[in-house]
Structure formats: structure tokens, C-alpha cells
Amino acid sequence: MSTNPSGATAAGASAEHHGSLGLVQGTALYIASVLGTGILVLPGLAAAAAGPASIVAVAVVLVLSIPLAGTFAALASRYPDAGGVASYVRRALGDTAARMAGYWFYFGVCIGAPVLAVLGGEYVVAVLGIDRSAVPIIGFAVFVPPFIVNWFGVRVAGWVQFVLTGLLIAVVVGVVAVTFPAADAANFTPFLPNGWGGVGVAISLFVWAFAGWEVGTHIAGEFKNPRKIIPLATGIAVVVVGAGYLALQFVTVAVLGDRAGDGQVPLLDLVETTAPGIGQVLVAIVAAIVTLGVMNAYLPAFGKLGAALGRDGDLPRFFAKGAADGQVPRRSLALTGVIIIVYFGLMLWNDLDLTGFILIHTSNMVAIYAAGMLAATLLLKRWSFGWWLAVVATIMTAGLLVLAWQNLLVPAVLALAAVAVTVVRRVRGRRAGRGTASTTAGRADAAGEPGRVEAPVLVPAAPAAASVVPSNTTDPKDPE
């Protein structure tokens, strides 16, 4: 196995972990990274596109997300490393491809953090009737608490996430329970008002809702027992997220019918139908919980990845501190904060028009998924269940990559930056090699007679057993 300049293994993986996350905290982080702001808008948008058949769309996307979630779980449990997807790509495709994946997440996906904060601010302002000029203030205020929590480590963030996710699930269950009695069977006819084309649109919308499974790969080393906990946490999260979205979609169609897509905040319309007077406050609380929860799930991933990039020489080595399991990547978190503030400023300069920023975020996500799934087909044992999941997910992500081709400019620029770093490294390496050779030759000429060659000193060969692979090295073709 090759080593990077810092001396770490190519994947950065180790069989010895010092993580503190248990099943409960890990599951909460997974749920929050997927069951996000989509619950506020997607049920209404999907119902407007496909009518009652939007429930079929949610079910289809749930089934399609299983291979993606399962593949990430298989990789994270076998190769827990702060580099996440980049570490898997490094094992399978080399350093340059890994650097691309790392840059896509750290600099591309990171733009989603201020987008999330602004969206949270927009919802709070909309449901409470506050002037829209307060959106930047609310958005920035939403960003600060998760940053402070993660500054003290993923252990604290995990328990905070448990509370936030618990509140979110309680709200979803409460909304479904309160509104279910108002369900009307007549709202399910016609079942396909816009044909199967409308179902296709609804599926495209909910693909965004089920994204986020890659977040856990960056904090895999923070779990107490990655091999055992990560697959369980992923499985539980798939069930909870799927059930949550299906239940919300059902009551949205059954209660609102044709009115489901009329309002900007369908969850507010849904609650106001059966519990008038409390809807605005409830939706504002939900928006705050969702925004805080998702931010709290993504920040440790950004922090750990930045530290891993520093460790592997893809960012300045100053940021490498905190990459090891159990350590807090404060330097990387600080850099993440600076990047988010810069993006936040660009959004303000663009009058909070988020469309372009959202497209940058999603295009980078698609690029990461495609690279990660391709790496999985090369790393996981061929013909195993995990390998088949990876094959299916690779085909799916290739399709998404084709659909996103018009928005791949930023991922392409970041890929070129990764290639440029490789070129610069090679040029410097050659110059350093020539300089070392010249210096050595000069010293030899100064020390001895010109043209004189010293006789070689014969040393007994070392035993073959001296070349031992460390016990904590993970076989890339791990059959488990």
C-alpha cells in the first residue's frame, strides 16, 4: 500500500479507533443529514407535480436510495477515515482523483451550509411575518450555535444532534397524527392527474431530499465500533427517513388535495387545516430545528475532511491537526467558517438569490457520488452484496451526472485545481531530486579522488520476515 507524504496510509484507515459515538448519536446524525429542509417544501411541490401519485414517487426514491446508503455504509464501516469519499477514491483511483473528490466536498458542497442558513431564515421570516431584511441576521444566528458545539468535539455535537433529531421526529409524528383525521379519500382521485411525466418530476424533486448519506463517511472514525454501528445506524436512518417522508406525503395529499402546491409553506397549510392558530409558530420551530440539525450534522464532516486534506498534503499541513480519531479539527473548522462567511457574503451581494448556489452544491454532490460509487465497485469484494449495491448505485449516479452536465462548471474547475496541484508537486519533486543528486555528486568529488569508485561493502541480507505489513492495515479487498 502506498503512503502519502505525511506518512499515513493511502486511506488513512486504522484498525484502532478512539471514537465516542454510539448507535443512538450516530443514527441521529444520519437522520438529520437526510431528513432536512425537504420536509418543509417537498411534499407540496411533489403533490403539485404528480398529485396523489407523488406517494409512488417518494416510495421509488426511497428504494433507489438504499443502494447509495448501503454502499456508503459498507465503505465507511470497512475504511473509517476522516477523508470520507476522498479516502476511498484514493485507494481505488489514486491521489489526483482523491484530491478532486476532497475539493468537491470541502469547497463545493460547503456552499450548501450558508444556503441552508438562509433558507431557515426565509422560513422563519415567512411564517412569523417579519420583514425580509431580517433573513441574513436569522441565517447567521442559525449558523453560530452548531459551530460552537462542534468546536468542543463530535461527542458533544452527537448528543446535541440526538436532542434535535428527537424533536424533529416528534414534530413529524405530531403533524401526521393531528392531520390524519382530516384525510379525505376523494383527494386521491384522479390518481395520475399529470400522467407518469408528473411522477418523473416528483422523483427528481425527492432525489434531493434523500441526499446526505455521504456525511457519515467523514466521521466514521468517531464511532466506537464502525463495523457494527455504521450499518445499523444507516439501516435505522433509511427506515425512519423513508417512513417520515411517506407519512408526510400521504397526509399532504389526503388533507390538502388540489391545494397542496398552492402555498409556499405547505406544512403550514397542512397544520392550519386541523389546528388553526398554532401552525405559524410550529412551522417556525420546525424550520429552526431542521436548519440547526442539518448544520450540526455537516459541520463535523467539513472539519474532519479539511484536516484529512491537510494530513494528505492537499491543503497546507497547518490544517492537519485533528484528523486522527477522537481529535477536534479546530483549525479546519475555522477555515470552514471563513469559507462559509465568504459564500454568505456572496449571497448577500446577489440579493439572496440562491438558485445558482444550490446548483453548485448539487452538481458537486453528484460528482462526489459518481466518484465514490465507482471506487466502491473496485474496493468491495466482487459479487458480494455490497458490490452489487455499488454497481446499482454507480449506474444511478452516472445517470444523475448526465442530467447535471450543464451545471458541472464548478466541479470541473475544482478538478483542474486538483490536477494543477499534482503537476506542481511532480515538478518540485523532479527539481528536488536533481538538486539532491547534484549535491551528492559534489560532495563525493570533494571527498575523494576524481574518477575513483569505492568498492561496495557487502552486508548480509535481512531475513524475508523483516518485511511485515502492519497489523492495522486494512486489505482493500476485504471480504467482509
C-alpha positions in Angstrom: 0.0 0.0 0.0 1.3 3.4 -0.9 1.9 6.1 1.6 1.2 9.8 1.3 3.7 12.5 2.2 2.7 12.6 5.8 3.4 9.0 6.3 -0.2 8.0 6.7 -1.6 5.1 4.7 -3.2 5.9 1.5 -6.6 5.6 3.1 -5.7 6.9 6.4 -7.5 3.9 7.9 -6.6 2.2 11.1 -8.0 -0.7 13.0 -7.5 1.1 16.2 -10.1 3.8 16.9 -10.7 6.3 19.6 -14.3 7.3 18.7 -17.0 8.1 21.2 -20.2 8.0 19.1 -22.7 5.2 19.9 -25.6 3.9 17.9 -28.1 6.5 19.2 -25.9 9.5 18.4 -24.8 8.2 15.1 -28.3 7.4 14.0 -29.4 10.9 14.9 -26.6 12.4 12.8 -27.5 10.2 9.8 -31.2 11.1 10.1 -30.6 14.8 10.4 -28.2 14.8 7.4 -31.0 13.4 5.1 -34.4 14.4 6.7 -33.7 18.1 6.3 -35.4 21.1 4.9 -37.2 18.9 2.4 -40.0 18.2 4.8 -40.9 21.9 4.7 -41.4 22.2 0.9 -41.1 19.0 -1.0 -44.4 17.3 0.0 -46.3 20.2 -1.5 -44.1 20.6 -4.6 -44.3 16.8 -5.3 -48.1 16.8 -4.9 -48.4 19.8 -7.3 -46.3 17.9 -9.9 -47.8 14.4 -9.6 -50.9 14.6 -7.5 -51.7 11.6 -5.4 -49.2 9.6 -7.4 -46.5 11.6 -5.6 -46.6 9.0 -2.9 -45.4 6.5 -5.5 -42.5 8.9 -6.4 -41.4 9.0 -2.7 -41.5 5.2 -2.5 -39.4 4.9 -5.7 -36.8 7.3 -4.5 -36.7 5.6 -1.1 -36.0 2.3 -2.8 -33.4 3.9 -5.1 -31.6 5.5 -2.1 -31.0 2.1 -0.5 -28.1 1.1 -2.8 -26.4 4.5 -2.3 -26.8 4.5 1.5 -25.8 0.8 1.7 -22.7 1.4 -0.3 -21.5 4.3 1.8 -22.2 2.3 4.9 -20.1 -0.6 3.6 -17.2 1.7 2.8 -17.4 3.7 6.0 -17.5 0.7 8.2 -14.5 -1.0 6.5 -12.3 2.0 5.9 -13.1 4.6 8.6 -11.2 7.7 7.8 -11.7 11.5 8.1 -11.2 11.8 4.3 -14.5 10.1 3.7 -15.2 9.5 0.0 -11.8 11.0 -0.9 -10.1 8.3 1.0 -12.0 5.5 -0.9 -11.2 7.2 -4.2 -7.5 7.4 -3.2 -7.4 3.7 -2.6 -9.1 2.9 -5.9 -8.2 5.7 -8.3 -5.1 7.4 -7.0 -4.1 10.7 -5.3 -5.3 13.1 -8.0 -8.8 11.7 -8.2 -8.9 11.7 -4.4 -7.9 15.3 -4.3 -10.7 16.1 -6.7 -13.3 14.4 -4.5 -12.0 16.2 -1.4 -12.1 19.6 -3.1 -15.6 18.9 -4.4 -16.9 18.3 -0.9 -14.9 20.9 1.0 -15.2 23.8 -1.4 -18.2 22.8 -3.5 -20.7 21.1 -1.1 -19.7 23.6 1.6 -21.6 26.2 -0.2 -24.8 24.4 0.9 -24.2 25.5 4.5 -25.0 29.2 4.1 -27.8 28.2 1.7 -29.3 26.2 4.5 -28.9 29.0 6.9 -30.6 31.5 4.6 -33.4 29.0 3.8 -34.0 28.6 7.5 -34.1 32.4 7.9 -36.6 32.7 4.9 -39.0 30.2 6.5 -38.9 31.8 9.9 -39.5 35.3 8.4 -42.3 33.9 6.2 -44.3 32.2 8.9 -43.8 34.9 11.5 -44.5 37.8 9.2 -41.2 39.5 9.9 -39.6 41.9 7.4 -37.3 40.0 5.0 -34.4 42.2 5.9 -34.1 40.1 9.0 -33.2 36.9 6.9 -29.4 37.5 7.0 -29.4 38.1 10.7 -31.5 35.0 11.4 -29.4 32.9 9.0 -26.2 33.9 10.6 -27.6 33.3 14.1 -28.6 29.8 13.0 -25.1 29.1 11.9 -23.3 30.1 15.1 -24.7 27.5 17.7 -23.7 24.4 15.7 -20.2 25.9 15.0 -19.7 26.5 18.8 -21.0 23.0 19.6 -18.6 21.3 17.2 -15.7 23.4 18.5 -15.9 21.2 21.6 -15.9 17.9 19.6 -18.2 15.5 17.9 -19.1 13.8 21.2 -20.9 17.0 22.3 -22.3 17.5 18.8 -23.6 14.0 18.8 -25.7 14.5 21.9 -27.0 17.8 20.7 -27.9 16.1 17.5 -29.8 13.4 19.4 -31.9 16.1 21.0 -32.5 18.0 17.8 -33.4 14.8 15.8 -35.7 13.7 18.6 -37.6 17.0 18.4 -37.8 16.8 14.6 -39.2 13.2 14.7 -41.6 14.2 17.4 -42.9 17.2 15.3 -43.3 15.0 12.2 -45.2 12.4 14.1 -47.3 15.1 15.8 -48.2 16.7 12.4 -49.2 13.4 10.9 -51.2 12.4 14.0 -53.1 15.7 14.2 -53.9 16.0 10.5 -54.7 12.3 9.7 -58.3 12.5 10.9 -58.9 15.2 8.2 -57.9 12.8 5.4 -60.4 12.6 2.6 -60.3 9.6 0.2 -61.8 11.8 -2.5 -58.5 13.6 -2.7 -56.8 10.5 -4.2 -58.8 10.7 -7.4 -57.7 11.2 -10.1 -54.5 9.3 -9.0 -52.4 10.4 -12.1 -53.7 13.9 -12.9 -50.4 14.8 -14.8 -49.5 11.3 -16.1 -46.3 9.5 -15.4 -44.4 12.5 -16.5 -45.5 14.3 -13.4 -44.3 11.3 -11.3 -40.9 11.7 -13.0 -40.8 15.3 -11.9 -41.7 14.4 -8.4 -39.0 11.7 -8.4 -36.4 14.3 -9.4 -37.5 16.6 -6.6 -37.2 13.9 -4.0 -33.8 12.8 -5.1 -32.6 16.0 -3.5 -34.5 15.1 -0.3 -32.7 11.7 0.1 -29.2 13.1 -0.4 -26.8 13.2 2.6 -25.7 9.6 3.1 -22.1 10.6 2.4 -21.8 12.8 5.5 -21.3 9.9 7.9 -18.2 8.7 5.9 -16.1 11.7 7.2 -16.9 10.9 10.9 -16.7 7.1 10.6 -13.6 7.1 12.8 -15.6 8.8 15.5 -17.8 5.8 16.1 -16.9 3.4 18.9 -17.2 0.4 16.6 -17.6 1.5 13.0 -18.1 -2.0 11.6 -21.0 -2.7 13.8 -22.6 0.7 14.4 -22.5 2.3 11.0 -24.5 -0.3 9.1 -27.1 -0.4 11.9 -27.3 3.4 12.1 -27.7 3.6 8.3 -30.4 1.0 8.2 -32.4 2.7 11.0 -32.0 6.1 9.3 -33.2 4.7 6.0 -36.4 3.3 7.7 -37.0 6.5 9.7 -36.4 8.9 6.9 -38.4 6.9 4.4 -41.4 6.5 6.8 -41.3 10.2 7.7 -41.4 11.4 4.1 -44.0 8.8 3.1 -46.3 9.7 6.0 -45.9 13.5 5.3 -46.6 12.9 1.6 -49.7 10.9 2.4 -51.3 13.4 4.7 -50.4 16.3 2.4 -52.3 14.7 -0.4 -55.1 13.3 1.7 -55.8 16.5 3.6 -54.9 19.3 1.1 -55.8 17.6 -2.2 -55.5 20.1 -5.0 -54.4 22.8 -2.6 -51.2 21.0 -1.7 -48.9 23.0 -4.0 -50.6 26.4 -3.7 -48.8 27.8 -0.7 -45.0 28.4 -0.3 -45.0 26.6 3.0 -47.3 23.6 2.6 -46.6 22.3 6.1 -48.2 25.5 7.4 -51.3 25.0 5.3 -51.5 21.4 6.5 -51.3 22.2 10.2 -53.7 25.2 9.9 -56.3 22.9 8.4 -56.8 20.9 11.6 -55.1 23.1 14.3 -55.6 26.8 13.4 -53.7 29.3 15.3 -50.6 27.2 16.1 -49.4 26.5 12.6 -47.2 29.5 12.2 -45.3 29.0 15.5 -45.0 25.3 14.8 -43.5 25.7 11.3 -41.1 28.3 12.6 -39.9 25.9 15.3 -39.6 23.1 12.7 -37.6 25.3 10.4 -35.2 26.2 13.2 -34.8 22.6 14.3 -34.2 21.3 10.8 -31.7 24.0 10.0 -29.7 23.6 13.2 -29.8 19.8 12.9 -28.6 19.6 9.4 -25.9 22.2 10.0 -24.8 20.3 13.1 -24.5 17.1 11.0 -22.5 18.6 8.2 -20.0 20.8 10.2 -18.1 17.8 11.7 -17.8 16.3 8.2 -16.3 19.5 6.8 -14.0 19.8 9.8 -12.7 16.2 9.6 -12.3 16.4 5.8 -10.3 19.6 5.9 -8.0 18.1 8.5 -7.6 15.0 6.3 -6.8 17.1 3.3 -4.1 18.8 5.4 -2.8 15.5 6.5 -2.6 14.2 3.0 -0.9 17.3 1.7 -3.9 18.6 -0.4 -4.2 21.6 1.9 -1.4 23.3 3.9 -0.2 21.0 6.7 -1.2 23.6 9.3 -4.8 22.3 8.9 -3.9 18.6 9.5 -4.3 18.8 13.3 -7.4 17.0 14.4 -7.6 14.4 11.6 -7.0 11.5 14.0 -9.9 9.7 15.6 -11.2 11.4 18.7 -9.4 14.7 18.0 -11.2 18.0 17.3 -10.2 19.6 13.9 -10.5 23.2 15.2 -8.1 24.7 12.6 -10.1 23.1 9.8 -13.4 24.2 11.4 -12.0 27.7 11.5 -11.2 27.6 7.8 -14.7 26.1 7.1 -16.2 29.1 8.9 -14.2 31.5 6.8 -15.3 29.8 3.6 -18.9 29.8 4.7 -18.7 33.5 5.6 -17.3 34.3 2.1 -20.2 32.4 0.5 -22.6 34.1 2.8 -21.3 37.5 1.7 -21.6 36.5 -2.0 -25.2 35.5 -1.4 -25.9 38.9 0.2 -24.3 40.6 -2.8 -26.6 38.5 -5.0 -29.7 39.7 -3.1 -30.1 36.2 -1.5 -30.9 34.6 -4.9 -29.9 31.1 -4.0 -30.6 29.3 -7.3 -27.0 29.4 -8.6 -25.6 28.4 -5.2 -27.9 25.5 -4.9 -26.9 24.2 -8.4 -23.2 24.5 -7.4 -24.0 22.4 -4.3 -25.9 19.7 -6.1 -23.5 19.4 -9.0 -20.6 18.8 -6.7 -22.7 16.3 -4.8 -23.4 14.4 -8.0 -19.7 14.4 -8.9 -18.8 13.0 -5.4 -21.4 10.3 -5.6 -20.2 9.2 -9.1 -16.5 9.0 -8.0 -17.4 7.3 -4.7 -19.6 4.6 -6.2 -17.0 3.9 -8.9 -14.4 3.5 -6.2 -16.7 1.2 -4.3 -17.0 -1.2 -7.3 -13.2 -1.5 -7.2 -12.8 -1.9 -3.5 -15.6 -4.1 -2.3 -15.3 -7.9 -2.9 -16.6 -8.7 -6.3 -20.0 -10.4 -6.5 -20.7 -9.7 -2.8 -24.0 -8.0 -1.7 -22.1 -4.7 -1.1 -20.5 -4.9 -4.5 -23.9 -5.3 -6.2 -25.2 -2.3 -4.3 -22.3 -0.3 -5.5 -22.9 -1.4 -9.1 -26.5 -0.3 -9.0 -25.6 2.9 -7.3 -22.9 3.6 -9.9 -25.4 3.3 -12.7 -27.8 5.6 -10.9 -25.2 8.2 -10.2 -23.9 8.1 -13.8 -27.4 9.0 -14.8 -27.5 11.9 -12.4 -24.2 13.0 -13.8 -25.6 13.1 -17.3 -28.6 15.1 -16.1 -26.4 17.6 -14.3 -23.9 18.2 -17.1 -25.0 21.8 -17.6 -24.1 22.7 -14.0 -20.7 20.9 -13.8 -18.5 24.0 -14.4 -17.5 24.5 -10.7 -16.7 20.8 -10.2 -14.6 20.9 -13.4 -12.7 24.0 -12.1 -12.0 22.2 -8.8 -10.9 19.1 -10.7 -8.5 21.2 -12.7 -7.2 22.7 -9.4 -6.5 19.2 -8.2 -4.6 18.3 -11.4 -2.6 21.5 -11.1 -1.5 20.6 -7.6 -0.4 17.2 -8.9 1.6 18.9 -11.7 3.3 21.4 -9.3 4.2 18.5 -6.9 5.8 16.5 -9.7 7.8 19.5 -11.0 9.0 20.3 -7.5 9.9 16.6 -6.9 12.0 16.5 -10.0 13.8 19.7 -9.1 14.4 18.5 -5.6 15.7 15.1 -7.0 18.1 16.8 -9.4 19.3 19.1 -6.6 19.9 16.2 -4.3 21.8 14.3 -6.9 24.0 17.3 -7.8 24.8 18.0 -4.1 25.7 14.3 -3.5 27.9 14.2 -6.6 29.7 17.4 -5.5 30.3 16.1 -2.0 31.7 12.8 -3.5 34.1 14.7 -5.7 35.3 16.9 -2.8 35.8 13.9 -0.5 37.6 11.5 -2.9 39.8 11.4 -6.0 38.2 12.2 -9.3 37.1 9.0 -11.1 37.7 6.8 -8.1 35.0 4.3 -7.3 34.8 2.9 -3.8 34.4 -0.9 -3.5 30.9 -1.8 -2.3 30.6 -3.1 1.2 28.7 -6.4 1.4 26.1 -6.6 4.1 24.2 -9.8 4.9 20.7 -9.8 3.5 17.9 -9.2 6.0 15.5 -12.0 6.7 12.4 -12.0 4.5 10.3 -11.9 7.6 11.5 -8.3 8.2 9.0 -7.1 5.6 5.9 -7.2 7.7 2.6 -5.5 6.9 1.4 -3.7 10.0 -1.5 -5.5 11.7 -3.7 -2.4 11.5 -3.6 -2.2 7.7 -6.9 -3.0 6.0 -6.9 -5.0 2.9 -8.7 -3.1 0.1 -10.3 -6.4 -1.0 -11.7 -7.1 2.5 -14.1 -9.9 2.0 -16.3 -9.0 4.9 
